[in-house]
């Protein structure tokens, strides 16, 4: 799983899934044992995350919307992802 960002203990991945159940552009965020799948508009597609961490992910998505779209395009066109800066 290509790691595209990390911040506050949250690891953010973007990858192609064989027989993908999530067709919309999205990220996978992991924190400890929790995982959340979220589209670029902040809609939760699957999983769970502590509320505070979910809010941090939502803020990061809003700040980096253009970079996320560019990374998704690169992933779908040539299998590469673009790293995105985390929150400080």
PDB file with SEQRES, HELIX, SHEET and CRYST1 records, atoms N, CA, C and O in Angstrom:
SEQRES   1 A   88  UNK UNK UNK UNK UNK UNK UNK UNK UNK UNK UNK UNK UNK          
SEQRES   2 A   88  UNK UNK UNK UNK UNK UNK UNK UNK UNK UNK UNK UNK UNK          
SEQRES   3 A   88  UNK UNK UNK UNK UNK UNK UNK UNK UNK UNK UNK UNK UNK          
SEQRES   4 A   88  UNK UNK UNK UNK UNK UNK UNK UNK UNK UNK UNK UNK UNK          
SEQRES   5 A   88  UNK UNK UNK UNK UNK UNK UNK UNK UNK UNK UNK UNK UNK          
SEQRES   6 A   88  UNK UNK UNK UNK UNK UNK UNK UNK UNK UNK UNK UNK UNK          
SEQRES   7 A   88  UNK UNK UNK UNK UNK UNK UNK UNK UNK UNK                      
HELIX    1 AA1 UNK A   51  UNK A   63  1                                  13    
HELIX    2 AA2 UNK A   65  UNK A   78  1                                  14    
SHEET    1 AA1 5 UNK A   3  UNK A   7  0                                        
SHEET    2 AA1 5 UNK A  10  UNK A  13 -1                                        
SHEET    3 AA1 5 UNK A  26  UNK A  31 -1                                        
SHEET    4 AA1 5 UNK A  34  UNK A  39 -1                                        
SHEET    5 AA1 5 UNK A  44  UNK A  47 -1                                        
CRYST1    1.000    1.000    1.000  90.00  90.00  90.00 P 1           1          
ATOM      1  N   UNK A   1       0.843  -1.180   0.000  1.00  0.00           N  
ATOM      2  CA  UNK A   1       0.000   0.000   0.000  1.00  0.00           C  
ATOM      3  C   UNK A   1       0.887   1.242   0.000  1.00  0.00           C  
ATOM      4  O   UNK A   1       1.660   1.451   0.935  1.00  0.00           O  
ATOM      5  N   UNK A   2       0.783   2.051  -1.022  1.00  0.00           N  
ATOM      6  CA  UNK A   2       1.580   3.273  -1.056  1.00  0.00           C  
ATOM      7  C   UNK A   2       1.111   4.306  -0.024  1.00  0.00           C  
ATOM      8  O   UNK A   2      -0.038   4.746  -0.032  1.00  0.00           O  
ATOM      9  N   UNK A   3       2.031   4.671   0.851  1.00  0.00           N  
ATOM     10  CA  UNK A   3       1.770   5.703   1.850  1.00  0.00           C  
ATOM     11  C   UNK A   3       1.909   7.060   1.178  1.00  0.00           C  
ATOM     12  O   UNK A   3       2.956   7.359   0.604  1.00  0.00           O  
ATOM     13  N   UNK A   4       0.869   7.886   1.240  1.00  0.00           N  
ATOM     14  CA  UNK A   4       0.965   9.203   0.616  1.00  0.00           C  
ATOM     15  C   UNK A   4       1.167  10.318   1.637  1.00  0.00           C  
ATOM     16  O   UNK A   4       1.625  11.404   1.282  1.00  0.00           O  
ATOM     17  N   UNK A   5       0.826  10.060   2.918  1.00  0.00           N  
ATOM     18  CA  UNK A   5       1.007  11.080   3.936  1.00  0.00           C  
ATOM     19  C   UNK A   5       0.897  10.462   5.324  1.00  0.00           C  
ATOM     20  O   UNK A   5       0.346   9.376   5.499  1.00  0.00           O  
ATOM     21  N   UNK A   6       1.431  11.176   6.299  1.00  0.00           N  
ATOM     22  CA  UNK A   6       1.251  10.778   7.698  1.00  0.00           C  
ATOM     23  C   UNK A   6       1.305  12.017   8.577  1.00  0.00           C  
ATOM     24  O   UNK A   6       2.069  12.946   8.314  1.00  0.00           O  
ATOM     25  N   UNK A   7       0.487  12.024   9.624  1.00  0.00           N  
ATOM     26  CA  UNK A   7       0.419  13.148  10.548  1.00  0.00           C  
ATOM     27  C   UNK A   7      -0.362  12.716  11.780  1.00  0.00           C  
ATOM     28  O   UNK A   7      -1.351  11.991  11.674  1.00  0.00           O  
ATOM     29  N   UNK A   8       0.082  13.159  12.938  1.00  0.00           N  
ATOM     30  CA  UNK A   8      -0.583  12.875  14.209  1.00  0.00           C  
ATOM     31  C   UNK A   8      -0.889  11.392  14.415  1.00  0.00           C  
ATOM     32  O   UNK A   8      -1.926  11.043  14.980  1.00  0.00           O  
ATOM     33  N   UNK A   9       0.000  10.531  13.963  1.00  0.00           N  
ATOM     34  CA  UNK A   9      -0.187   9.095  14.109  1.00  0.00           C  
ATOM     35  C   UNK A   9      -1.103   8.464  13.078  1.00  0.00           C  
ATOM     36  O   UNK A   9      -1.345   7.258  13.120  1.00  0.00           O  
ATOM     37  N   UNK A  10      -1.610   9.258  12.162  1.00  0.00           N  
ATOM     38  CA  UNK A  10      -2.508   8.773  11.106  1.00  0.00           C  
ATOM     39  C   UNK A  10      -1.673   8.481   9.861  1.00  0.00           C  
ATOM     40  O   UNK A  10      -0.866   9.312   9.442  1.00  0.00           O  
ATOM     41  N   UNK A  11      -1.863   7.323   9.282  1.00  0.00           N  
ATOM     42  CA  UNK A  11      -1.195   6.944   8.042  1.00  0.00           C  
ATOM     43  C   UNK A  11      -2.235   6.963   6.929  1.00  0.00           C  
ATOM     44  O   UNK A  11      -3.311   6.379   7.061  1.00  0.00           O  
ATOM     45  N   UNK A  12      -1.902   7.643   5.823  1.00  0.00           N  
ATOM     46  CA  UNK A  12      -2.849   7.790   4.721  1.00  0.00           C  
ATOM     47  C   UNK A  12      -2.298   7.073   3.495  1.00  0.00           C  
ATOM     48  O   UNK A  12      -1.174   7.323   3.060  1.00  0.00           O  
ATOM     49  N   UNK A  13      -3.117   6.172   2.945  1.00  0.00           N  
ATOM     50  CA  UNK A  13      -2.723   5.368   1.794  1.00  0.00           C  
ATOM     51  C   UNK A  13      -3.666   5.624   0.623  1.00  0.00           C  
ATOM     52  O   UNK A  13      -4.829   5.988   0.797  1.00  0.00           O  
ATOM     53  N   UNK A  14      -3.125   5.424  -0.570  1.00  0.00           N  
ATOM     54  CA  UNK A  14      -3.941   5.462  -1.778  1.00  0.00           C  
ATOM     55  C   UNK A  14      -3.414   4.353  -2.674  1.00  0.00           C  
ATOM     56  O   UNK A  14      -2.219   4.294  -2.962  1.00  0.00           O  
ATOM     57  N   UNK A  15      -4.304   3.476  -3.112  1.00  0.00           N  
ATOM     58  CA  UNK A  15      -3.864   2.364  -3.948  1.00  0.00           C  
ATOM     59  C   UNK A  15      -5.008   1.825  -4.784  1.00  0.00           C  
ATOM     60  O   UNK A  15      -6.185   2.005  -4.472  1.00  0.00           O  
ATOM     61  N   UNK A  16      -4.616   1.154  -5.864  1.00  0.00           N  
ATOM     62  CA  UNK A  16      -5.600   0.481  -6.718  1.00  0.00           C  
ATOM     63  C   UNK A  16      -6.019  -0.805  -6.031  1.00  0.00           C  
ATOM     64  O   UNK A  16      -5.194  -1.518  -5.459  1.00  0.00           O  
ATOM     65  N   UNK A  17      -7.290  -1.087  -6.093  1.00  0.00           N  
ATOM     66  CA  UNK A  17      -7.817  -2.306  -5.502  1.00  0.00           C  
ATOM     67  C   UNK A  17      -8.353  -3.201  -6.613  1.00  0.00           C  
ATOM     68  O   UNK A  17      -9.141  -2.760  -7.450  1.00  0.00           O  
ATOM     69  N   UNK A  18      -7.931  -4.437  -6.617  1.00  0.00           N  
ATOM     70  CA  UNK A  18      -8.491  -5.401  -7.562  1.00  0.00           C  
ATOM     71  C   UNK A  18      -9.967  -5.590  -7.207  1.00  0.00           C  
ATOM     72  O   UNK A  18     -10.315  -5.756  -6.038  1.00  0.00           O  
ATOM     73  N   UNK A  19     -10.819  -5.565  -8.216  1.00  0.00           N  
ATOM     74  CA  UNK A  19     -12.269  -5.700  -7.988  1.00  0.00           C  
ATOM     75  C   UNK A  19     -12.748  -4.713  -6.931  1.00  0.00           C  
ATOM     76  O   UNK A  19     -13.472  -5.079  -6.005  1.00  0.00           O  
ATOM     77  N   UNK A  20     -12.336  -3.464  -7.080  1.00  0.00           N  
ATOM     78  CA  UNK A  20     -12.589  -2.429  -6.082  1.00  0.00           C  
ATOM     79  C   UNK A  20     -14.069  -2.283  -5.759  1.00  0.00           C  
ATOM     80  O   UNK A  20     -14.916  -2.207  -6.649  1.00  0.00           O  
ATOM     81  N   UNK A  21     -14.357  -2.248  -4.457  1.00  0.00           N  
ATOM     82  CA  UNK A  21     -15.733  -2.019  -4.051  1.00  0.00           C  
ATOM     83  C   UNK A  21     -16.014  -0.524  -3.918  1.00  0.00           C  
ATOM     84  O   UNK A  21     -17.172  -0.107  -3.902  1.00  0.00           O  
ATOM     85  N   UNK A  22     -14.955   0.282  -3.824  1.00  0.00           N  
ATOM     86  CA  UNK A  22     -15.108   1.733  -3.764  1.00  0.00           C  
ATOM     87  C   UNK A  22     -14.682   2.297  -5.113  1.00  0.00           C  
ATOM     88  O   UNK A  22     -13.488   2.374  -5.403  1.00  0.00           O  
ATOM     89  N   UNK A  23     -15.633   2.687  -5.928  1.00  0.00           N  
ATOM     90  CA  UNK A  23     -15.342   3.157  -7.282  1.00  0.00           C  
ATOM     91  C   UNK A  23     -14.927   4.625  -7.315  1.00  0.00           C  
ATOM     92  O   UNK A  23     -14.206   5.048  -8.218  1.00  0.00           O  
ATOM     93  N   UNK A  24     -15.377   5.394  -6.342  1.00  0.00           N  
ATOM     94  CA  UNK A  24     -15.073   6.817  -6.308  1.00  0.00           C  
ATOM     95  C   UNK A  24     -13.642   7.039  -5.801  1.00  0.00           C  
ATOM     96  O   UNK A  24     -13.142   6.226  -5.024  1.00  0.00           O  
ATOM     97  N   UNK A  25     -12.977   8.115  -6.220  1.00  0.00           N  
ATOM     98  CA  UNK A  25     -11.638   8.405  -5.681  1.00  0.00           C  
ATOM     99  C   UNK A  25     -11.685   8.513  -4.162  1.00  0.00           C  
ATOM    100  O   UNK A  25     -12.572   9.167  -3.612  1.00  0.00           O  
ATOM    101  N   UNK A  26     -10.731   7.873  -3.480  1.00  0.00           N  
ATOM    102  CA  UNK A  26     -10.767   7.819  -2.023  1.00  0.00           C  
ATOM    103  C   UNK A  26      -9.385   7.537  -1.443  1.00  0.00           C  
ATOM    104  O   UNK A  26      -8.443   7.206  -2.163  1.00  0.00           O  
ATOM    105  N   UNK A  27      -9.293   7.677  -0.132  1.00  0.00           N  
ATOM    106  CA  UNK A  27      -8.078   7.327   0.605  1.00  0.00           C  
ATOM    107  C   UNK A  27      -8.442   6.331   1.701  1.00  0.00           C  
ATOM    108  O   UNK A  27      -9.600   6.196   2.097  1.00  0.00           O  
ATOM    109  N   UNK A  28      -7.416   5.644   2.172  1.00  0.00           N  
ATOM    110  CA  UNK A  28      -7.533   4.765   3.329  1.00  0.00           C  
ATOM    111  C   UNK A  28      -6.690   5.407   4.426  1.00  0.00           C  
ATOM    112  O   UNK A  28      -5.504   5.668   4.224  1.00  0.00           O  
ATOM    113  N   UNK A  29      -7.286   5.659   5.572  1.00  0.00           N  
ATOM    114  CA  UNK A  29      -6.557   6.248   6.693  1.00  0.00           C  
ATOM    115  C   UNK A  29      -6.528   5.233   7.829  1.00  0.00           C  
ATOM    116  O   UNK A  29      -7.549   4.632   8.164  1.00  0.00           O  
ATOM    117  N   UNK A  30      -5.349   5.050   8.420  1.00  0.00           N  
ATOM    118  CA  UNK A  30      -5.201   4.100   9.518  1.00  0.00           C  
ATOM    119  C   UNK A  30      -4.646   4.808  10.744  1.00  0.00           C  
ATOM    120  O   UNK A  30      -3.749   5.646  10.650  1.00  0.00           O  
ATOM    121  N   UNK A  31      -5.202   4.450  11.893  1.00  0.00           N  
ATOM    122  CA  UNK A  31      -4.719   4.947  13.174  1.00  0.00           C  
ATOM    123  C   UNK A  31      -4.856   3.802  14.161  1.00  0.00           C  
ATOM    124  O   UNK A  31      -5.967   3.428  14.538  1.00  0.00           O  
ATOM    125  N   UNK A  32      -3.733   3.248  14.577  1.00  0.00           N  
ATOM    126  CA  UNK A  32      -3.781   2.077  15.450  1.00  0.00           C  
ATOM    127  C   UNK A  32      -4.506   0.942  14.755  1.00  0.00           C  
ATOM    128  O   UNK A  32      -4.149   0.558  13.642  1.00  0.00           O  
ATOM    129  N   UNK A  33      -5.522   0.406  15.409  1.00  0.00           N  
ATOM    130  CA  UNK A  33      -6.307  -0.696  14.855  1.00  0.00           C  
ATOM    131  C   UNK A  33      -7.458  -0.218  13.972  1.00  0.00           C  
ATOM    132  O   UNK A  33      -8.117  -1.026  13.317  1.00  0.00           O  
ATOM    133  N   UNK A  34      -7.700   1.089  13.955  1.00  0.00           N  
ATOM    134  CA  UNK A  34      -8.830   1.636  13.207  1.00  0.00           C  
ATOM    135  C   UNK A  34      -8.429   1.989  11.780  1.00  0.00           C  
ATOM    136  O   UNK A  34      -7.307   2.427  11.525  1.00  0.00           O  
ATOM    137  N   UNK A  35      -9.364   1.790  10.857  1.00  0.00           N  
ATOM    138  CA  UNK A  35      -9.165   2.198   9.465  1.00  0.00           C  
ATOM    139  C   UNK A  35     -10.442   2.849   8.966  1.00  0.00           C  
ATOM    140  O   UNK A  35     -11.549   2.429   9.299  1.00  0.00           O  
ATOM    141  N   UNK A  36     -10.259   3.889   8.157  1.00  0.00           N  
ATOM    142  CA  UNK A  36     -11.367   4.635   7.603  1.00  0.00           C  
ATOM    143  C   UNK A  36     -11.124   4.790   6.116  1.00  0.00           C  
ATOM    144  O   UNK A  36     -10.012   5.111   5.698  1.00  0.00           O  
ATOM    145  N   UNK A  37     -12.142   4.569   5.321  1.00  0.00           N  
ATOM    146  CA  UNK A  37     -12.075   4.811   3.882  1.00  0.00           C  
ATOM    147  C   UNK A  37     -12.962   6.018   3.614  1.00  0.00           C  
ATOM    148  O   UNK A  37     -14.151   6.012   3.935  1.00  0.00           O  
ATOM    149  N   UNK A  38     -12.368   7.060   3.018  1.00  0.00           N  
ATOM    150  CA  UNK A  38     -13.071   8.331   2.842  1.00  0.00           C  
ATOM    151  C   UNK A  38     -12.864   8.837   1.423  1.00  0.00           C  
ATOM    152  O   UNK A  38     -11.751   8.797   0.899  1.00  0.00           O  
ATOM    153  N   UNK A  39     -13.951   9.319   0.795  1.00  0.00           N  
ATOM    154  CA  UNK A  39     -13.780   9.928  -0.528  1.00  0.00           C  
ATOM    155  C   UNK A  39     -13.257  11.350  -0.355  1.00  0.00           C  
ATOM    156  O   UNK A  39     -13.155  11.843   0.768  1.00  0.00           O  
ATOM    157  N   UNK A  40     -12.931  12.001  -1.448  1.00  0.00           N  
ATOM    158  CA  UNK A  40     -12.290  13.310  -1.381  1.00  0.00           C  
ATOM    159  C   UNK A  40     -13.225  14.409  -0.895  1.00  0.00           C  
ATOM    160  O   UNK A  40     -12.764  15.500  -0.560  1.00  0.00           O  
ATOM    161  N   UNK A  41     -14.523  14.149  -0.849  1.00  0.00           N  
ATOM    162  CA  UNK A  41     -15.479  15.112  -0.314  1.00  0.00           C  
ATOM    163  C   UNK A  41     -15.703  14.907   1.186  1.00  0.00           C  
ATOM    164  O   UNK A  41     -16.455  15.652   1.814  1.00  0.00           O  
ATOM    165  N   UNK A  42     -15.050  13.899   1.751  1.00  0.00           N  
ATOM    166  CA  UNK A  42     -15.162  13.636   3.179  1.00  0.00           C  
ATOM    167  C   UNK A  42     -16.229  12.640   3.565  1.00  0.00           C  
ATOM    168  O   UNK A  42     -16.480  12.436   4.752  1.00  0.00           O  
ATOM    169  N   UNK A  43     -16.867  12.011   2.582  1.00  0.00           N  
ATOM    170  CA  UNK A  43     -17.884  10.994   2.872  1.00  0.00           C  
ATOM    171  C   UNK A  43     -17.211   9.692   3.285  1.00  0.00           C  
ATOM    172  O   UNK A  43     -16.304   9.210   2.606  1.00  0.00           O  
ATOM    173  N   UNK A  44     -17.656   9.132   4.390  1.00  0.00           N  
ATOM    174  CA  UNK A  44     -17.095   7.876   4.873  1.00  0.00           C  
ATOM    175  C   UNK A  44     -17.691   6.733   4.060  1.00  0.00           C  
ATOM    176  O   UNK A  44     -18.908   6.559   4.004  1.00  0.00           O  
ATOM    177  N   UNK A  45     -16.812   5.962   3.436  1.00  0.00           N  
ATOM    178  CA  UNK A  45     -17.240   4.829   2.619  1.00  0.00           C  
ATOM    179  C   UNK A  45     -17.218   3.529   3.414  1.00  0.00           C  
ATOM    180  O   UNK A  45     -18.002   2.619   3.147  1.00  0.00           O  
ATOM    181  N   UNK A  46     -16.314   3.446   4.397  1.00  0.00           N  
ATOM    182  CA  UNK A  46     -16.212   2.240   5.212  1.00  0.00           C  
ATOM    183  C   UNK A  46     -15.334   2.525   6.427  1.00  0.00           C  
ATOM    184  O   UNK A  46     -14.530   3.457   6.427  1.00  0.00           O  
ATOM    185  N   UNK A  47     -15.502   1.714   7.449  1.00  0.00           N  
ATOM    186  CA  UNK A  47     -14.628   1.766   8.605  1.00  0.00           C  
ATOM    187  C   UNK A  47     -15.049   2.733   9.688  1.00  0.00           C  
ATOM    188  O   UNK A  47     -16.130   3.321   9.662  1.00  0.00           O  
ATOM    189  N   UNK A  48     -14.133   2.871  10.653  1.00  0.00           N  
ATOM    190  CA  UNK A  48     -14.372   3.772  11.780  1.00  0.00           C  
ATOM    191  C   UNK A  48     -13.042   4.323  12.264  1.00  0.00           C  
ATOM    192  O   UNK A  48     -11.975   3.778  11.980  1.00  0.00           O  
ATOM    193  N   UNK A  49     -13.142   5.429  13.008  1.00  0.00           N  
ATOM    194  CA  UNK A  49     -11.964   6.122  13.508  1.00  0.00           C  
ATOM    195  C   UNK A  49     -12.419   6.949  14.709  1.00  0.00           C  
ATOM    196  O   UNK A  49     -13.558   7.413  14.734  1.00  0.00           O  
ATOM    197  N   UNK A  50     -11.550   7.142  15.705  1.00  0.00           N  
ATOM    198  CA  UNK A  50     -11.939   8.039  16.801  1.00  0.00           C  
ATOM    199  C   UNK A  50     -12.350   9.408  16.243  1.00  0.00           C  
ATOM    200  O   UNK A  50     -11.757   9.893  15.279  1.00  0.00           O  
ATOM    201  N   UNK A  51     -13.343  10.011  16.839  1.00  0.00           N  
ATOM    202  CA  UNK A  51     -13.933  11.250  16.345  1.00  0.00           C  
ATOM    203  C   UNK A  51     -12.899  12.353  16.102  1.00  0.00           C  
ATOM    204  O   UNK A  51     -12.940  13.020  15.068  1.00  0.00           O  
ATOM    205  N   UNK A  52     -11.981  12.547  17.037  1.00  0.00           N  
ATOM    206  CA  UNK A  52     -10.974  13.604  16.881  1.00  0.00           C  
ATOM    207  C   UNK A  52     -10.087  13.336  15.678  1.00  0.00           C  
ATOM    208  O   UNK A  52      -9.747  14.263  14.942  1.00  0.00           O  
ATOM    209  N   UNK A  53      -9.707  12.084  15.466  1.00  0.00           N  
ATOM    210  CA  UNK A  53      -8.858  11.734  14.322  1.00  0.00           C  
ATOM    211  C   UNK A  53      -9.639  11.880  13.017  1.00  0.00           C  
ATOM    212  O   UNK A  53      -9.084  12.303  12.003  1.00  0.00           O  
ATOM    213  N   UNK A  54     -10.910  11.535  13.042  1.00  0.00           N  
ATOM    214  CA  UNK A  54     -11.748  11.699  11.852  1.00  0.00           C  
ATOM    215  C   UNK A  54     -11.828  13.168  11.452  1.00  0.00           C  
ATOM    216  O   UNK A  54     -11.755  13.492  10.267  1.00  0.00           O  
ATOM    217  N   UNK A  55     -11.978  14.053  12.424  1.00  0.00           N  
ATOM    218  CA  UNK A  55     -12.044  15.488  12.141  1.00  0.00           C  
ATOM    219  C   UNK A  55     -10.721  15.992  11.552  1.00  0.00           C  
ATOM    220  O   UNK A  55     -10.724  16.844  10.664  1.00  0.00           O  
ATOM    221  N   UNK A  56      -9.601  15.475  12.039  1.00  0.00           N  
ATOM    222  CA  UNK A  56      -8.292  15.854  11.502  1.00  0.00           C  
ATOM    223  C   UNK A  56      -8.179  15.396  10.046  1.00  0.00           C  
ATOM    224  O   UNK A  56      -7.682  16.136   9.197  1.00  0.00           O  
ATOM    225  N   UNK A  57      -8.633  14.191   9.764  1.00  0.00           N  
ATOM    226  CA  UNK A  57      -8.606  13.673   8.384  1.00  0.00           C  
ATOM    227  C   UNK A  57      -9.481  14.543   7.481  1.00  0.00           C  
ATOM    228  O   UNK A  57      -9.090  14.870   6.360  1.00  0.00           O  
ATOM    229  N   UNK A  58     -10.654  14.912   7.966  1.00  0.00           N  
ATOM    230  CA  UNK A  58     -11.561  15.768   7.179  1.00  0.00           C  
ATOM    231  C   UNK A  58     -10.891  17.104   6.854  1.00  0.00           C  
ATOM    232  O   UNK A  58     -11.007  17.599   5.733  1.00  0.00           O  
ATOM    233  N   UNK A  59     -10.195  17.686   7.825  1.00  0.00           N  
ATOM    234  CA  UNK A  59      -9.502  18.961   7.592  1.00  0.00           C  
ATOM    235  C   UNK A  59      -8.390  18.782   6.563  1.00  0.00           C  
ATOM    236  O   UNK A  59      -8.223  19.614   5.671  1.00  0.00           O  
ATOM    237  N   UNK A  60      -7.640  17.705   6.688  1.00  0.00           N  
ATOM    238  CA  UNK A  60      -6.539  17.427   5.742  1.00  0.00           C  
ATOM    239  C   UNK A  60      -7.082  17.249   4.327  1.00  0.00           C  
ATOM    240  O   UNK A  60      -6.496  17.755   3.370  1.00  0.00           O  
ATOM    241  N   UNK A  61      -8.203  16.532   4.189  1.00  0.00           N  
ATOM    242  CA  UNK A  61      -8.829  16.352   2.874  1.00  0.00           C  
ATOM    243  C   UNK A  61      -9.204  17.693   2.253  1.00  0.00           C  
ATOM    244  O   UNK A  61      -8.962  17.916   1.066  1.00  0.00           O  
ATOM    245  N   UNK A  62      -9.791  18.583   3.044  1.00  0.00           N  
ATOM    246  CA  UNK A  62     -10.219  19.884   2.527  1.00  0.00           C  
ATOM    247  C   UNK A  62      -9.023  20.726   2.079  1.00  0.00           C  
ATOM    248  O   UNK A  62      -9.085  21.402   1.052  1.00  0.00           O  
ATOM    249  N   UNK A  63      -7.953  20.683   2.842  1.00  0.00           N  
ATOM    250  CA  UNK A  63      -6.762  21.477   2.522  1.00  0.00           C  
ATOM    251  C   UNK A  63      -6.077  20.967   1.258  1.00  0.00           C  
ATOM    252  O   UNK A  63      -5.556  21.757   0.471  1.00  0.00           O  
ATOM    253  N   UNK A  64      -6.077  19.655   1.063  1.00  0.00           N  
ATOM    254  CA  UNK A  64      -5.283  19.051  -0.015  1.00  0.00           C  
ATOM    255  C   UNK A  64      -6.124  18.464  -1.150  1.00  0.00           C  
ATOM    256  O   UNK A  64      -5.690  17.522  -1.813  1.00  0.00           O  
ATOM    257  N   UNK A  65      -7.302  19.001  -1.378  1.00  0.00           N  
ATOM    258  CA  UNK A  65      -8.197  18.449  -2.392  1.00  0.00           C  
ATOM    259  C   UNK A  65      -7.554  18.375  -3.778  1.00  0.00           C  
ATOM    260  O   UNK A  65      -7.667  17.352  -4.454  1.00  0.00           O  
ATOM    261  N   UNK A  66      -6.890  19.434  -4.204  1.00  0.00           N  
ATOM    262  CA  UNK A  66      -6.271  19.436  -5.534  1.00  0.00           C  
ATOM    263  C   UNK A  66      -5.152  18.406  -5.646  1.00  0.00           C  
ATOM    264  O   UNK A  66      -5.038  17.716  -6.659  1.00  0.00           O  
ATOM    265  N   UNK A  67      -4.321  18.302  -4.600  1.00  0.00           N  
ATOM    266  CA  UNK A  67      -3.232  17.311  -4.618  1.00  0.00           C  
ATOM    267  C   UNK A  67      -3.775  15.883  -4.616  1.00  0.00           C  
ATOM    268  O   UNK A  67      -3.214  14.998  -5.262  1.00  0.00           O  
ATOM    269  N   UNK A  68      -4.868  15.665  -3.886  1.00  0.00           N  
ATOM    270  CA  UNK A  68      -5.483  14.336  -3.863  1.00  0.00           C  
ATOM    271  C   UNK A  68      -5.991  13.943  -5.242  1.00  0.00           C  
ATOM    272  O   UNK A  68      -5.804  12.809  -5.682  1.00  0.00           O  
ATOM    273  N   UNK A  69      -6.630  14.879  -5.915  1.00  0.00           N  
ATOM    274  CA  UNK A  69      -7.123  14.598  -7.269  1.00  0.00           C  
ATOM    275  C   UNK A  69      -5.964  14.303  -8.218  1.00  0.00           C  
ATOM    276  O   UNK A  69      -6.060  13.404  -9.054  1.00  0.00           O  
ATOM    277  N   UNK A  70      -4.873  15.054  -8.093  1.00  0.00           N  
ATOM    278  CA  UNK A  70      -3.703  14.824  -8.943  1.00  0.00           C  
ATOM    279  C   UNK A  70      -3.080  13.464  -8.647  1.00  0.00           C  
ATOM    280  O   UNK A  70      -2.658  12.762  -9.566  1.00  0.00           O  
ATOM    281  N   UNK A  71      -3.019  13.089  -7.368  1.00  0.00           N  
ATOM    282  CA  UNK A  71      -2.457  11.796  -7.002  1.00  0.00           C  
ATOM    283  C   UNK A  71      -3.329  10.656  -7.522  1.00  0.00           C  
ATOM    284  O   UNK A  71      -2.812   9.651  -8.009  1.00  0.00           O  
ATOM    285  N   UNK A  72      -4.655  10.810  -7.420  1.00  0.00           N  
ATOM    286  CA  UNK A  72      -5.570   9.773  -7.922  1.00  0.00           C  
ATOM    287  C   UNK A  72      -5.413   9.607  -9.431  1.00  0.00           C  
ATOM    288  O   UNK A  72      -5.404   8.490  -9.947  1.00  0.00           O  
ATOM    289  N   UNK A  73      -5.288  10.736 -10.130  1.00  0.00           N  
ATOM    290  CA  UNK A  73      -5.110  10.690 -11.581  1.00  0.00           C  
ATOM    291  C   UNK A  73      -3.805   9.976 -11.929  1.00  0.00           C  
ATOM    292  O   UNK A  73      -3.783   9.133 -12.825  1.00  0.00           O  
ATOM    293  N   UNK A  74      -2.730  10.303 -11.236  1.00  0.00           N  
ATOM    294  CA  UNK A  74      -1.445   9.642 -11.479  1.00  0.00           C  
ATOM    295  C   UNK A  74      -1.542   8.147 -11.190  1.00  0.00           C  
ATOM    296  O   UNK A  74      -0.985   7.333 -11.926  1.00  0.00           O  
ATOM    297  N   UNK A  75      -2.243   7.788 -10.130  1.00  0.00           N  
ATOM    298  CA  UNK A  75      -2.413   6.382  -9.776  1.00  0.00           C  
ATOM    299  C   UNK A  75      -3.169   5.629 -10.858  1.00  0.00           C  
ATOM    300  O   UNK A  75      -2.762   4.539 -11.260  1.00  0.00           O  
ATOM    301  N   UNK A  76      -4.265   6.204 -11.327  1.00  0.00           N  
ATOM    302  CA  UNK A  76      -5.077   5.497 -12.317  1.00  0.00           C  
ATOM    303  C   UNK A  76      -4.425   5.469 -13.696  1.00  0.00           C  
ATOM    304  O   UNK A  76      -4.651   4.537 -14.469  1.00  0.00           O  
ATOM    305  N   UNK A  77      -3.616   6.484 -14.012  1.00  0.00           N  
ATOM    306  CA  UNK A  77      -2.995   6.536 -15.331  1.00  0.00           C  
ATOM    307  C   UNK A  77      -1.685   5.760 -15.430  1.00  0.00           C  
ATOM    308  O   UNK A  77      -1.410   5.132 -16.452  1.00  0.00           O  
ATOM    309  N   UNK A  78      -0.871   5.803 -14.361  1.00  0.00           N  
ATOM    310  CA  UNK A  78       0.430   5.124 -14.465  1.00  0.00           C  
ATOM    311  C   UNK A  78       0.831   4.331 -13.228  1.00  0.00           C  
ATOM    312  O   UNK A  78       1.968   3.867 -13.133  1.00  0.00           O  
ATOM    313  N   UNK A  79      -0.079   4.172 -12.289  1.00  0.00           N  
ATOM    314  CA  UNK A  79       0.203   3.343 -11.126  1.00  0.00           C  
ATOM    315  C   UNK A  79       1.078   3.984 -10.071  1.00  0.00           C  
ATOM    316  O   UNK A  79       1.495   3.309  -9.130  1.00  0.00           O  
ATOM    317  N   UNK A  80       1.366   5.262 -10.199  1.00  0.00           N  
ATOM    318  CA  UNK A  80       2.191   5.983  -9.230  1.00  0.00           C  
ATOM    319  C   UNK A  80       1.315   6.920  -8.410  1.00  0.00           C  
ATOM    320  O   UNK A  80       0.284   7.394  -8.890  1.00  0.00           O  
ATOM    321  N   UNK A  81       1.725   7.187  -7.173  1.00  0.00           N  
ATOM    322  CA  UNK A  81       1.018   8.165  -6.349  1.00  0.00           C  
ATOM    323  C   UNK A  81       1.929   9.350  -6.081  1.00  0.00           C  
ATOM    324  O   UNK A  81       3.151   9.252  -6.188  1.00  0.00           O  
ATOM    325  N   UNK A  82       1.325  10.449  -5.739  1.00  0.00           N  
ATOM    326  CA  UNK A  82       2.055  11.657  -5.376  1.00  0.00           C  
ATOM    327  C   UNK A  82       1.976  11.800  -3.861  1.00  0.00           C  
ATOM    328  O   UNK A  82       0.889  11.747  -3.287  1.00  0.00           O  
ATOM    329  N   UNK A  83       3.101  11.977  -3.224  1.00  0.00           N  
ATOM    330  CA  UNK A  83       3.122  12.192  -1.771  1.00  0.00           C  
ATOM    331  C   UNK A  83       2.522  13.562  -1.475  1.00  0.00           C  
ATOM    332  O   UNK A  83       2.700  14.511  -2.238  1.00  0.00           O  
ATOM    333  N   UNK A  84       1.803  13.650  -0.348  1.00  0.00           N  
ATOM    334  CA  UNK A  84       1.138  14.878   0.045  1.00  0.00           C  
ATOM    335  C   UNK A  84       1.558  15.231   1.477  1.00  0.00           C  
ATOM    336  O   UNK A  84       1.591  14.370   2.356  1.00  0.00           O  
ATOM    337  N   UNK A  85       1.870  16.482   1.688  1.00  0.00           N  
ATOM    338  CA  UNK A  85       2.319  16.946   3.002  1.00  0.00           C  
ATOM    339  C   UNK A  85       1.239  16.712   4.064  1.00  0.00           C  
ATOM    340  O   UNK A  85       0.049  16.903   3.817  1.00  0.00           O  
ATOM    341  N   UNK A  86       1.679  16.302   5.224  1.00  0.00           N  
ATOM    342  CA  UNK A  86       0.762  16.109   6.349  1.00  0.00           C  
ATOM    343  C   UNK A  86       0.496  17.415   7.070  1.00  0.00           C  
ATOM    344  O   UNK A  86       0.993  18.467   6.667  1.00  0.00           O  
ATOM    345  N   UNK A  87      -0.263  17.351   8.106  1.00  0.00           N  
ATOM    346  CA  UNK A  87      -0.536  18.513   8.953  1.00  0.00           C  
ATOM    347  C   UNK A  87       0.573  18.651   9.976  1.00  0.00           C  
ATOM    348  O   UNK A  87       1.166  17.657  10.396  1.00  0.00           O  
ATOM    349  N   UNK A  88       0.850  19.859  10.371  1.00  0.00           N  
ATOM    350  CA  UNK A  88       1.902  20.104  11.389  1.00  0.00           C  
ATOM    351  C   UNK A  88       1.310  20.703  12.630  1.00  0.00           C  
ATOM    352  O   UNK A  88       2.033  20.977  13.589  1.00  0.00           O  
TER     353      UNK A  88                                                      
END                                                                             
